[in-house]
Amino acid sequence: MSRALIAGPRDKLPQSIEVLHELKLIHIVDHHGEDDTFHIGKPLSPAAELSDNLVKLRSIASILAIKAPPKERERIRIEELRQKVLSLELNISEEDAARKKAEGLLGDLERRIDELRPFASIGLPLEAYRGYESLTVIVGRVPRDVSGFEEAMPVAEVFRGPGVVAVFAPKAASEQALALLAQSGFTLVDIPAGEGSPQALLDVAVADRDKWKARLEEIQGRLEKMRERYAGFVVAAEEALEVEVDKAEAPLRFAVSDHSFVIDGWVPSSGFKALQTRMEGLGIYVESGEPQEAREEEAPPVLLRNPKPARPFEFLIHLYSTPSYHELDPTLFLFIAAPFFFGFMIGDVGYGALFVALGVVAAIRLDPKSIWWRILFVTAVGGVWSVLFGLLVFGEAFGLPFHPPPAHLEELSWESFGLFVPIPTLIHKAFGIGDMIYLSILFAALHLGTGYIIGFVNEVHHSKRHALAKLGWFMCLFGLFTLLTFSLRWNPIARWVWDVPLGWFPRMIEPLGLRGFLGVEIPFASLILI
């Protein structure tokens, strides 16, 4: 990366922005300072109109519920955009207002119907429930029959309906009436406004609800047709306007005086010459500076570049810490290690296949740019490793082994159900605990060792002393791993690692002729103490 300083006359600012956007090379460093000469620039003149159109388009997209981009998009001419957006906004706003009105009325009617339905089953006119000076009217729902109420309160009059009761009692006896009703699970309801027969009012409310429901369906149908017709235009216009707004508001990131402007940023060294040639063709001055000349807090920006299969794993790097410009990108290492450890942890054909299926569903249903798509992609790759481990190493599906262990033929397996898998099981999870423990130690040592090597390479660019510290930790890790391998030689996997990959390691100290414990364990114990 090279530091680029671009300076030119203020009247050339719009052309400069167009060239920079076309080349897509510069990472702009925002100007924050203010002095007597330079200040933060102001948006270009079309910015307000473009922003207004963009807000209207986003409102239209929200009303039409346009979520995924359509397969076919329209070509957009910015000059003709404003009139088309205004016309579309007017039509859609009218339909949206009609939809909201219908939804509001439907909500009111549903509440009115719920209020009237209990009273319609009783049969008394609504005016019969109010207007008394000496009586209290209590109406509510009861989950079970109110038995013996009349005997307990002979001064009260009771009217019943399916699951509802209305009590007319003297005001002095209202508390006693409520107490008796509470024994039957009584729930008080409000008396609805209006006069006349509740059943007649209910029929009118139901008819109005059906009418407005049909009208709402018509409105939604028209909006659906408009969505199908204008979705391509809305998506394409929104994307085009976002670009134009970014260009119009770009001066907010520049240093501007009354007659000139200055743009500060980072440019890939390979593309600096092309940028300089294009800008100088406009009469703009461009100066270059190498990244090591910049202050530490102005480190070059970082763009991770990885093969396409590894790109979904980049979000894991960003979750922890994005590597600096001079550091190694660990995405490829993570692309191998994370699914590998996930598959080793699960180690089951059945569950691994479920994880793969989950990833396939995500690939079909979700946007590849969404975080959930990336998470499920990582899970699916881990599922592939799980299938491989479950098939070739652990011989297991849905927690059940393919074959019973040789020494435990009575154990339940897939063979018990008549399913024979012609692949031998290398490690039985239930009985190969020692193998699994040593494999965990081996994989952990490889993982940590690779991390220390990456850390050593990164630290070389910063401090040789810190790099030596990483190397020291790597040696300690190697010593501890060798010590554990030597101590676990009774395990066949550990014995193979000790004899083959670690076969070069000396088995005795020649001058002293010491073997075994003194020849191997004491040197590594000293390394661990370091």
C-alpha positions in Angstrom: 0.0 0.0 0.0 1.1 3.6 -0.7 -0.1 6.7 0.9 -1.6 9.1 -1.6 -2.1 12.8 -1.3 -4.3 14.3 -4.0 -4.6 18.1 -4.3 -6.3 20.3 -6.9 -8.5 23.3 -7.7 -12.0 23.2 -6.1 -13.8 23.4 -9.4 -12.3 20.0 -10.3 -13.7 18.3 -7.3 -16.7 16.6 -8.9 -14.6 15.2 -11.8 -12.0 14.0 -9.3 -14.7 12.1 -7.3 -16.0 10.5 -10.5 -12.5 9.2 -11.4 -11.8 7.9 -7.9 -15.1 6.1 -7.8 -14.5 4.6 -11.3 -11.0 3.3 -10.4 -12.1 2.0 -6.9 -8.5 2.1 -5.7 -8.3 4.6 -2.8 -9.2 4.1 0.8 -9.9 7.6 2.0 -8.6 8.9 5.3 -11.2 11.2 6.7 -10.2 14.8 7.4 -11.1 15.9 10.9 -8.9 18.9 11.6 -9.9 22.6 11.2 -7.5 25.5 10.6 -7.6 28.9 9.0 -7.1 27.5 5.5 -8.6 24.1 5.3 -11.9 22.8 6.7 -14.2 19.9 6.2 -15.9 20.0 2.8 -19.6 20.4 2.1 -21.7 18.0 0.0 -22.1 18.6 -3.7 -25.2 20.5 -4.8 -27.3 17.4 -5.9 -26.8 15.7 -2.5 -30.0 17.0 -0.9 -32.2 15.9 -3.8 -30.5 12.5 -4.1 -30.8 11.8 -0.4 -34.5 12.8 -0.5 -35.1 10.4 -3.4 -33.2 7.6 -1.6 -35.4 8.0 1.5 -38.5 7.8 -0.6 -37.3 4.7 -2.4 -36.5 3.0 0.9 -40.0 3.9 2.1 -41.4 2.4 -1.1 -39.3 -0.8 -0.7 -40.6 -1.1 2.9 -44.2 -0.7 1.9 -43.9 -3.2 -1.0 -41.9 -5.6 1.3 -39.1 -6.0 -1.2 -36.5 -8.1 0.6 -34.6 -10.1 -2.0 -33.4 -8.5 -5.2 -35.3 -9.7 -8.3 -33.7 -11.7 -11.1 -34.2 -8.9 -13.6 -33.3 -5.3 -12.8 -34.1 -2.2 -14.8 -31.5 0.1 -16.2 -31.5 3.4 -14.3 -31.0 6.9 -15.6 -30.3 9.3 -12.7 -31.7 12.2 -14.7 -35.1 10.6 -15.1 -35.2 9.2 -11.6 -36.9 12.0 -9.6 -40.1 12.2 -11.6 -40.5 8.4 -11.6 -39.9 8.2 -7.9 -42.5 10.9 -7.2 -45.1 9.2 -9.4 -44.5 5.8 -7.8 -44.5 7.3 -4.3 -47.9 9.0 -4.9 -49.5 5.7 -6.1 -48.1 3.5 -3.4 -48.7 6.0 -0.6 -52.4 6.1 -1.5 -52.6 2.3 -1.5 -50.6 2.1 1.8 -52.9 4.7 3.4 -55.9 2.6 2.3 -54.4 -0.5 3.7 -53.6 1.1 7.0 -57.2 2.4 7.2 -58.6 -1.0 6.5 -56.3 -2.7 9.0 -57.3 -0.2 11.7 -61.0 -0.6 11.0 -60.7 -4.4 11.1 -58.9 -4.2 14.4 -61.7 -2.0 15.8 -64.4 -4.3 14.4 -62.7 -7.4 15.9 -62.7 -5.8 19.3 -66.3 -4.8 18.9 -67.3 -8.4 18.0 -65.4 -9.7 21.0 -67.3 -7.3 23.2 -70.7 -8.0 21.8 -70.5 -11.8 21.5 -71.1 -12.6 25.3 -74.0 -10.2 25.5 -75.6 -11.6 22.3 -75.8 -15.0 24.0 -77.6 -13.6 27.0 -80.2 -11.8 24.9 -80.9 -8.6 26.9 -80.8 -5.2 25.1 -77.7 -3.2 25.9 -79.6 -0.4 27.6 -80.8 -2.9 30.2 -77.3 -3.1 31.7 -77.0 0.6 32.7 -79.0 3.4 34.2 -79.7 2.0 37.7 -79.3 3.9 40.9 -79.8 1.1 43.4 -78.7 -1.9 41.4 -75.2 -3.1 40.4 -74.8 -5.0 37.1 -72.1 -7.6 37.0 -71.3 -9.3 33.7 -68.5 -11.8 33.0 -67.3 -15.1 31.8 -67.4 -18.3 33.9 -65.6 -21.5 32.8 -68.1 -23.7 34.7 -71.7 -23.5 35.8 -72.6 -21.1 38.6 -74.6 -23.4 40.8 -76.5 -22.4 44.0 -76.0 -18.7 43.3 -79.8 -17.9 43.5 -80.1 -19.8 46.8 -77.2 -17.9 48.3 -78.4 -14.5 47.0 -82.2 -14.5 46.6 -82.2 -10.7 46.2 -80.2 -11.0 42.9 -81.5 -11.8 39.4 -79.3 -13.9 37.2 -79.2 -14.2 33.4 -77.1 -16.9 31.8 -75.6 -17.7 28.4 -72.9 -20.2 27.2 -69.9 -19.5 29.4 -71.3 -16.1 30.5 -73.4 -14.8 33.3 -75.1 -11.4 34.1 -76.1 -10.6 37.7 -78.4 -7.8 38.8 -78.0 -7.3 42.6 -78.5 -4.5 45.1 -75.4 -2.3 45.5 -75.1 -3.2 49.1 -74.7 -6.9 48.1 -72.3 -6.4 45.2 -69.2 -7.6 47.1 -71.0 -10.7 48.3 -72.1 -11.4 44.7 -68.5 -11.0 43.4 -67.2 -13.3 46.1 -69.7 -16.0 45.2 -69.0 -15.7 41.4 -65.2 -15.9 42.0 -65.7 -19.4 43.3 -66.7 -20.4 39.7 -63.6 -18.7 38.1 -65.6 -15.6 37.2 -63.8 -12.9 34.9 -65.4 -9.5 34.7 -66.1 -8.0 31.2 -67.0 -4.4 30.2 -70.4 -3.5 29.0 -70.1 -2.3 25.4 -71.4 1.1 24.3 -74.6 1.3 22.3 -78.3 0.4 22.5 -80.5 -2.2 21.1 -80.2 -5.9 20.5 -76.6 -7.2 21.0 -77.3 -9.9 18.4 -78.3 -7.3 15.8 -75.3 -5.2 16.5 -73.1 -8.3 16.3 -74.5 -9.2 12.9 -73.8 -5.6 11.7 -70.2 -5.7 13.0 -69.6 -9.1 11.4 -70.9 -7.9 8.1 -68.7 -4.8 8.3 -65.7 -7.0 9.2 -66.2 -9.2 6.2 -66.6 -6.2 3.9 -63.4 -4.6 5.1 -61.6 -7.9 5.0 -62.5 -8.3 1.4 -61.4 -4.7 0.7 -58.1 -5.3 2.5 -57.5 -8.3 0.3 -58.1 -6.2 -2.8 -55.7 -3.6 -1.6 -53.0 -6.2 -0.8 -53.6 -7.7 -4.2 -52.9 -4.4 -5.9 -49.8 -3.8 -3.8 -48.6 -7.3 -4.7 -49.0 -6.5 -8.4 -47.1 -3.2 -7.9 -44.4 -5.1 -6.1 -44.0 -7.5 -9.0 -44.0 -4.7 -11.5 -41.7 -2.2 -9.7 -39.4 -4.4 -7.6 -36.6 -4.4 -10.3 -36.8 -0.7 -10.6 -36.8 0.0 -6.9 -33.8 -2.3 -6.1 -31.8 -0.9 -9.1 -32.7 2.7 -8.3 -31.8 2.3 -4.6 -28.4 0.9 -5.4 -27.7 3.6 -8.0 -28.9 6.3 -5.6 -26.7 5.0 -2.8 -23.7 5.3 -5.1 -24.6 8.8 -6.2 -25.3 9.9 -2.6 -21.9 8.5 -1.5 -20.2 10.5 -4.3 -22.2 13.7 -3.5 -21.3 13.4 0.2 -17.7 12.5 -0.4 -16.4 16.1 0.2 -17.4 15.6 3.9 -14.3 13.5 4.1 -11.9 15.9 2.4 -10.0 19.0 3.4 -11.3 22.0 1.4 -10.4 25.6 1.2 -12.0 28.4 -0.7 -10.1 27.5 -3.9 -8.6 24.0 -3.5 -9.1 20.6 -2.0 -6.9 17.9 -0.6 -7.7 14.1 -0.5 -5.7 11.8 1.8 -5.8 8.0 1.5 -4.3 4.7 0.9 -3.8 3.2 -2.6 -2.5 -0.3 -3.6 1.1 0.3 -4.8 0.4 -1.7 -8.0 -2.5 0.7 -8.9 -0.9 4.0 -7.9 0.5 4.7 -11.3 -3.0 4.3 -12.9 -4.5 6.7 -10.4 -1.7 9.2 -10.8 -2.1 9.1 -14.6 -5.9 9.6 -14.6 -5.8 12.4 -12.0 -2.9 14.3 -13.6 -5.0 14.2 -16.9 -7.5 16.4 -15.0 -4.8 18.7 -13.8 -4.7 17.2 -10.3 -1.5 16.8 -8.3 -0.8 13.4 -6.8 2.0 12.6 -4.3 3.0 9.2 -3.0 4.4 8.1 0.3 5.2 4.5 1.4 3.3 3.0 4.4 6.3 2.9 6.7 6.5 6.7 6.5 3.0 6.9 8.2 2.5 7.1 11.9 1.6 4.0 13.8 -2.0 5.1 14.3 -2.3 5.6 10.5 -1.6 2.0 9.6 -2.7 0.9 6.1 -6.2 -0.5 5.8 -6.6 -4.3 5.6 -8.6 -6.1 2.9 -8.5 -9.9 3.4 -8.0 -11.8 0.1 -8.7 -15.5 0.2 -9.9 -18.3 -2.1 -13.7 -18.3 -2.5 -14.3 -21.4 -0.2 -12.4 -19.7 2.6 -14.1 -16.3 2.5 -17.1 -17.2 4.7 -14.5 -17.9 7.5 -13.3 -14.3 7.4 -16.1 -13.2 9.8 -14.4 -15.4 12.5 -11.2 -13.4 12.0 -13.1 -10.1 12.3 -14.8 -11.3 15.5 -11.5 -11.7 17.2 -9.1 -9.2 15.6 -8.4 -8.3 12.0 -4.7 -8.8 11.2 -2.7 -5.6 10.5 -1.2 -4.8 7.1 2.1 -6.5 7.9 0.7 -9.6 9.6 -0.2 -13.0 8.1 -3.8 -13.6 7.3 -4.8 -16.7 9.3 -8.1 -17.3 7.4 -6.8 -20.3 5.4 -5.4 -21.9 8.6 -8.8 -21.3 10.3 -10.6 -22.7 7.2 -8.8 -26.0 7.8 -8.6 -26.0 11.6 -12.1 -24.9 12.7 -14.1 -27.5 10.7 -11.5 -30.1 11.4 -11.8 -29.7 15.2 -15.6 -29.5 14.9 -15.7 -32.7 12.9 -13.4 -34.4 15.4 -15.5 -33.3 18.3 -18.8 -34.6 16.7 -17.3 -37.6 14.8 -20.7 -38.9 13.7 -22.0 -39.7 10.2 -25.7 -39.0 11.1 -25.2 -35.7 12.9 -22.6 -34.6 10.4 -25.1 -35.2 7.6 -27.7 -33.1 9.5 -25.2 -30.2 9.7 -24.5 -30.5 6.0 -28.2 -30.5 5.2 -28.6 -27.4 7.4 -25.9 -25.7 5.3 -27.6 -26.7 2.0 -30.9 -25.2 3.3 -29.1 -22.0 4.2 -27.4 -21.8 0.8 -30.9 -22.0 -0.8 -32.9 -19.8 1.5 -30.5 -17.2 2.9 -28.6 -14.2 1.4 -24.9 -15.2 1.0 -24.0 -11.8 2.5 -25.9 -12.4 5.7 -24.0 -13.4 8.9 -26.3 -16.5 9.4 -25.4 -17.8 5.9 -21.7 -17.7 6.9 -22.3 -19.3 10.3 -24.3 -22.1 8.7 -21.7 -22.5 5.9 -19.0 -23.0 8.5 -21.2 -25.5 10.3 -21.8 -27.4 7.1 -18.1 -27.7 6.3 -17.6 -28.9 9.9 -20.4 -31.4 9.1 -18.4 -32.7 6.2 -15.5 -33.4 8.5 -17.9 -35.0 11.0 -19.1 -37.4 8.3 -15.5 -38.3 7.4 -14.4 -38.9 11.0 -17.6 -40.8 11.7 -17.3 -42.9 8.6 -13.5 -43.6 8.5 -12.4 -43.3 12.1 -15.1 -43.7 14.7 -17.6 -45.8 12.7 -20.6 -44.2 14.2 -24.0 -42.8 13.1 -26.5 -41.0 15.5 -24.5 -42.2 18.5 -24.6 -45.9 17.5 -21.5 -47.7 16.2 -21.4 -49.5 12.9 -19.9 -52.7 14.5 -19.7 -53.9 18.1 -16.2 -53.8 19.7 -14.4 -57.1 19.3 -14.2 -57.7 23.0 -17.9 -56.6 23.5 -19.9 -58.3 20.9 -23.1 -58.0 23.0 -23.0 -54.1 22.6 -25.8 -52.5 20.6 -24.7 -51.5 17.0 -26.2 -51.0 13.6 -25.5 -54.6 12.9 -28.1 -55.5 15.5 -30.6 -53.9 13.1 -29.4 -55.8 10.1 -27.3 -52.9 8.6 -23.8 -53.9 7.8 -21.3 -51.2 6.8 -18.1 -52.6 5.1 -15.8 -50.1 6.7 -13.7 -51.1 9.7 -13.8 -49.0 12.9 -10.4 -47.6 13.9 -11.4 -46.1 17.2 -14.5 -47.0 19.3 -15.6 -44.0 21.3 -16.8 -46.0 24.2 -13.6 -48.1 24.6 -10.9 -46.2 22.8 -10.6 -43.4 25.4 -6.8 -43.5 25.4 -6.6 -43.1 21.7 -9.0 -40.1 21.8 -7.1 -38.5 24.6 -3.8 -38.7 22.7 -5.3 -37.6 19.5 -6.7 -34.5 21.3 -3.2 -33.8 22.6 -1.7 -34.3 19.1 -4.2 -32.0 17.4 -3.9 -29.4 20.1 -0.1 -29.4 19.8 -0.3 -29.0 16.1 -2.9 -26.2 16.4 -0.9 -24.3 19.1 2.4 -24.8 17.3 1.0 -23.4 14.0 -0.3 -20.4 16.0 3.1 -19.8 17.6 4.7 -20.0 14.1 2.2 -17.4 12.7 2.8 -15.3 15.8 6.6 -15.5 15.3 6.3 -14.4 11.7 4.1 -11.5 12.7 6.3 -10.4 15.6 9.4 -10.3 13.3 7.9 -7.2 11.7 7.5 -5.5 15.0 10.2 -6.6 17.5 12.9 -9.3 17.2 12.7 -9.7 21.0 9.0 -10.5 21.0 9.6 -12.9 18.1 12.2 -14.7 20.2 9.6 -14.9 23.0 7.2 -16.7 20.6 10.0 -19.0 19.6 10.6 -19.8 23.2 7.0 -20.7 23.8 7.1 -22.9 20.7 10.1 -24.8 22.2 8.3 -25.2 25.5 5.2 -26.5 23.7 7.4 -29.0 21.7 9.1 -30.1 24.9 5.8 -30.7 26.7 4.4 -32.5 23.7 7.4 -34.8 23.4 7.4 -35.5 27.2 3.7 -36.5 27.0 4.3 -38.6 23.9 7.1 -40.4 25.6 5.0 -41.0 28.8 2.1 -42.3 26.7 4.1 -44.8 24.6 1.8 -47.6 25.8 -0.8 -46.1 23.4 -0.3 -47.4 19.8 -0.8 -43.9 18.3 1.6 -42.3 20.7 4.1 -45.2 20.0 3.9 -44.5 16.3 4.4 -40.8 16.8 7.4 -41.5 19.0 9.0 -43.9 16.6 8.3 -42.2 13.3 7.7 -38.4 13.4 9.8 -38.0 16.5 12.2 -40.8 15.5 15.0 -38.2 15.0 14.8 -37.1 18.6 17.8 -38.6 20.7 16.9 -41.4 23.0 19.9 -40.9 25.3 22.5 -38.4 26.3 25.6 -39.8 24.7 28.3 -38.3 27.0 26.6 -39.6 30.1 25.1 -42.7 28.6 21.8 -42.0 30.3 18.6 -43.4 28.9 14.9 -43.4 29.7 13.8 -41.0 32.4 17.1 -39.0 32.7 17.7 -39.0 29.0 14.4 -37.6 27.9 12.3 -36.2 30.7 14.8 -34.1 32.6 15.7 -31.8 29.6 12.0 -31.2 28.8 11.2 -30.6 32.4 13.8 -27.9 32.3 12.2 -26.5 29.2 8.8 -26.4 30.9 10.4 -24.6 33.9 11.7 -21.9 31.5 
